[in-house]
Amino acid sequence: ATISNASTNEFMPVGHEIAREQLHFRGDFPLEKVGAGKSLEVNTNGNRLIFKSGDITGEFDTKTGLIQNYRKANGMQLARMPEPYFWRAPTDNDFGSKMPATLGIWRAAHQNQKVKKVEVGQQTAEGISLKVSLELTGIAVPYTIEYFIQNDGSIRVTADMDMTGRDLPELPRFGMRLQLPPPFENLEYYGRGPWENYSDRKEASFIGLYSDKVKNQFTANYVRPQENGYKTDVRWIRLTNDKGNGIQFSGLQPICFSALHYSAESMDPGVGKKQQHPTDLRPDKNIYLHIDLKQRGVGGDDSWGSLPHEKYRLLEKKYGYSYIISLL
């Protein structure tokens, strides 16, 4: 809605925008069928399963359950896959509601993992399934990751966690984290932007195509370092170097992400507040990329005890999501 009087009045000029809204009509987003016309070669050598499609190659260790040396000739090389991650650097509102103490078990829940079983499926017309069953030993929770190697060499990642029977506090986030080297500074994504947004703070951020540099993603105007730079309702995200080489993540459902030169650990002061400012932090040369299904809302009814509204909290016992990794 805009002011459309013939002339400017004393309050605001002609054409001044009073309000705007973006409406969702139907569906979420289409995903292209991948692998058409491509051929996936799979070979084994001891504990190594080696796959190749065109100029994309990779290896899967059937003992450790790790994909390694995933690369595109003359392009991107990914040494490791994203790994489970559940914590966020506490916000000022989090400290007010004692979140660092009450949810603190999730701070290190990703660190201790035990491989329980590795399953290699039969190759089909679409690709091959590699399923890794883990236990998060610090909290005794099963977590599974399926890597489905598609015919075009892309990898569909499906992560599932089941907390049934465990008395655990609310999750700060359900997602995975990947550390990337410094050249991949060019960010492009289709989702809510251009400024940071969260499940309970996103209506002013419209879904669209946005591009920026990773160095600009850090929100530096908070009094203390804390969770920041997040984007929700994302369809895909792409990080590339100046030659166009890089990596793309496409959600099979809307995903959320942040890409920063700061780790969550560097922004987390622990159980109590630390009197430091964002300018006191040194940016890392590497990029910390979070690819999430959800993150807890940030709240804001007050900053001295109120929790986020219940619909913006992660209180379920089971969580799962899928996304596709493509090398560029």
Disulfide bonds with the S-S distance in Angstrom:
none
